[in-house]
Amino acid sequence: MPLITIELASKSLDKNQKERLYREMTDLMHDITGIRKDAFLIYLHENSTDNVGSGGIMLSEKLKNQ
């Protein structure tokens, strides 16, 4: 069973956005691999920008400066 893991460092997606993400990611992977759509599992991890670092700096701080 293929597993797709998506890590986001941003504001949370709403239910409609998540449904679209699951549907379109499944369609894309099915088109590329030929694997049945119902075989895919997708894990979505939504991370606070305080929980992501880049270049030794919290992502939330980097985004404030942009």
N, C-alpha and C positions, 0 to 999 in steps of 0.2 A: 504494500500500500504506500504510494508516494506521499511524502510529508513535505509541505511547504511552510517555512517559518518566515514571518514578516516582522521586522522590528521597526517601530516608528518612534522617533523622538520628537513629539509635537503634541499639540492639543489632541484630545480624543476625537475619534471619528464618531459621527452619529450612526444610528442603526441603518439608515438608507445607504450611507457611504460604505459601511462594512459589507452589507449585502451585495453592493455593486462590486466591491473589491473581490469578494469570494467568487462571485459569478464570473467576472472577467478574467481573473487569474486562472480559474478552473478551465474556462474556455480556451485560453491561450495555451496552457500546458497540454490540454487534450489535443489541440490542433498541432502542436509541435511534436508530441510524443506518440499520439495515437492511443494513449491509455484511456480507459473508460473514465468518464467524468466522475462517476460515483466512487471511484477508487481513491480520489485525492482527499487528503486531510490538510487543512490550513490552520495554522496557529498564528494568531495576531497578538503581538505583545506591544502595548502602548506604554511608552516610558516617559516619565516626566523629564523635561529638559534639565532639571536639577540632578537627574540620575545618569546623565551622559556627559562625558568629558571629552574635550578635543584640544590637543596641544597643551594639556595641563590645566585647562580652564573649563569651568562648568559651562555647558552649552547655553544655559539660560543667560549667563553673563555675556557670552559672545553675541547672542542674539540681541541683547539690549544695545550693543554698540554698533549695530548695523542700521 
